[in-house]
Amino acid sequence: MATQFRGPGAELDHGFDWAELGYLEPGETIIESNWALDPGLTRITSSIIVGTKTVVWVSGGVVGQDYVITNSFRTSAGRSDSRSHLLKVRRR
């Protein structure tokens, strides 16, 4: 699971490039993307799909706490999967 650090007041984008990670075949696209956030985080945007990337903007969290955000997706080839980020909220 990828780990990212963020400040408590940050409003940042988080996401995955599924082609870069090797999950997509040439020409395959993301057609559906959903994000699940641990309690304590706030979703600023709905899921965004940009080419082969899925993105969500997130805020919130308490300093010293760790949170998981999970992206579930479906592709034009009918495949689906999910992956998570661990977000560590720390003073920066």
Contacts in CASP RR format, 6 or more apart in sequence:
PFRMAT RR
TARGET T0000
AUTHOR 0000-0000-0000
METHOD contacts of the structure
MODEL  1
MATQFRGPGAELDHGFDWAELGYLEPGETIIESNWALDPGLTRITSSIIV
GTKTVVWVSGGVVGQDYVITNSFRTSAGRSDSRSHLLKVRRR
1 68 0 8 1.000
1 83 0 8 1.000
1 84 0 8 1.000
1 85 0 8 1.000
1 86 0 8 1.000
2 83 0 8 1.000
2 84 0 8 1.000
2 85 0 8 1.000
2 86 0 8 1.000
3 85 0 8 1.000
3 86 0 8 1.000
3 87 0 8 1.000
3 88 0 8 1.000
4 14 0 8 1.000
4 85 0 8 1.000
4 86 0 8 1.000
4 87 0 8 1.000
4 88 0 8 1.000
5 87 0 8 1.000
5 88 0 8 1.000
5 89 0 8 1.000
5 90 0 8 1.000
5 92 0 8 1.000
6 12 0 8 1.000
6 87 0 8 1.000
6 88 0 8 1.000
6 89 0 8 1.000
6 90 0 8 1.000
7 63 0 8 1.000
7 89 0 8 1.000
7 90 0 8 1.000
7 91 0 8 1.000
7 92 0 8 1.000
8 60 0 8 1.000
8 61 0 8 1.000
8 62 0 8 1.000
8 63 0 8 1.000
8 89 0 8 1.000
8 91 0 8 1.000
9 59 0 8 1.000
9 60 0 8 1.000
10 59 0 8 1.000
10 60 0 8 1.000
11 44 0 8 1.000
11 57 0 8 1.000
11 58 0 8 1.000
11 59 0 8 1.000
12 57 0 8 1.000
12 58 0 8 1.000
12 59 0 8 1.000
13 55 0 8 1.000
13 56 0 8 1.000
13 57 0 8 1.000
13 58 0 8 1.000
14 55 0 8 1.000
14 56 0 8 1.000
14 57 0 8 1.000
14 58 0 8 1.000
14 69 0 8 1.000
14 85 0 8 1.000
14 87 0 8 1.000
15 53 0 8 1.000
15 54 0 8 1.000
15 55 0 8 1.000
15 56 0 8 1.000
15 71 0 8 1.000
15 85 0 8 1.000
16 53 0 8 1.000
16 54 0 8 1.000
16 71 0 8 1.000
16 83 0 8 1.000
17 52 0 8 1.000
17 53 0 8 1.000
18 24 0 8 1.000
18 30 0 8 1.000
18 52 0 8 1.000
18 53 0 8 1.000
18 54 0 8 1.000
18 73 0 8 1.000
18 75 0 8 1.000
19 52 0 8 1.000
20 52 0 8 1.000
21 83 0 8 1.000
23 75 0 8 1.000
23 81 0 8 1.000
24 30 0 8 1.000
24 52 0 8 1.000
24 75 0 8 1.000
25 77 0 8 1.000
27 76 0 8 1.000
28 75 0 8 1.000
28 76 0 8 1.000
28 77 0 8 1.000
28 79 0 8 1.000
29 51 0 8 1.000
29 52 0 8 1.000
29 75 0 8 1.000
29 76 0 8 1.000
30 49 0 8 1.000
30 51 0 8 1.000
30 52 0 8 1.000
30 53 0 8 1.000
30 54 0 8 1.000
30 73 0 8 1.000
30 74 0 8 1.000
30 75 0 8 1.000
30 76 0 8 1.000
31 49 0 8 1.000
31 74 0 8 1.000
31 75 0 8 1.000
31 76 0 8 1.000
32 73 0 8 1.000
32 74 0 8 1.000
33 47 0 8 1.000
33 48 0 8 1.000
33 49 0 8 1.000
33 54 0 8 1.000
33 71 0 8 1.000
33 72 0 8 1.000
33 73 0 8 1.000
33 74 0 8 1.000
34 47 0 8 1.000
34 71 0 8 1.000
34 72 0 8 1.000
34 73 0 8 1.000
35 43 0 8 1.000
35 47 0 8 1.000
35 54 0 8 1.000
35 56 0 8 1.000
35 69 0 8 1.000
35 70 0 8 1.000
35 71 0 8 1.000
35 72 0 8 1.000
36 69 0 8 1.000
36 70 0 8 1.000
36 72 0 8 1.000
37 43 0 8 1.000
37 56 0 8 1.000
37 58 0 8 1.000
37 67 0 8 1.000
37 69 0 8 1.000
38 67 0 8 1.000
38 68 0 8 1.000
38 69 0 8 1.000
40 60 0 8 1.000
40 61 0 8 1.000
40 62 0 8 1.000
40 67 0 8 1.000
41 58 0 8 1.000
41 59 0 8 1.000
41 60 0 8 1.000
41 61 0 8 1.000
41 67 0 8 1.000
41 69 0 8 1.000
41 87 0 8 1.000
42 58 0 8 1.000
42 59 0 8 1.000
42 60 0 8 1.000
43 56 0 8 1.000
43 57 0 8 1.000
43 58 0 8 1.000
44 56 0 8 1.000
44 57 0 8 1.000
44 58 0 8 1.000
44 59 0 8 1.000
45 55 0 8 1.000
45 56 0 8 1.000
45 57 0 8 1.000
46 56 0 8 1.000
47 54 0 8 1.000
47 55 0 8 1.000
47 56 0 8 1.000
47 71 0 8 1.000
48 54 0 8 1.000
48 55 0 8 1.000
48 56 0 8 1.000
49 55 0 8 1.000
54 71 0 8 1.000
54 73 0 8 1.000
56 69 0 8 1.000
56 71 0 8 1.000
58 69 0 8 1.000
58 87 0 8 1.000
60 89 0 8 1.000
61 67 0 8 1.000
61 89 0 8 1.000
62 89 0 8 1.000
63 89 0 8 1.000
63 90 0 8 1.000
63 91 0 8 1.000
64 88 0 8 1.000
64 89 0 8 1.000
64 90 0 8 1.000
65 89 0 8 1.000
66 86 0 8 1.000
66 87 0 8 1.000
66 88 0 8 1.000
66 89 0 8 1.000
67 86 0 8 1.000
67 87 0 8 1.000
67 89 0 8 1.000
68 84 0 8 1.000
68 85 0 8 1.000
68 86 0 8 1.000
68 87 0 8 1.000
69 84 0 8 1.000
69 85 0 8 1.000
69 87 0 8 1.000
70 82 0 8 1.000
70 83 0 8 1.000
70 84 0 8 1.000
70 85 0 8 1.000
71 82 0 8 1.000
71 83 0 8 1.000
71 84 0 8 1.000
72 80 0 8 1.000
72 81 0 8 1.000
72 82 0 8 1.000
73 80 0 8 1.000
73 81 0 8 1.000
73 82 0 8 1.000
74 80 0 8 1.000
END
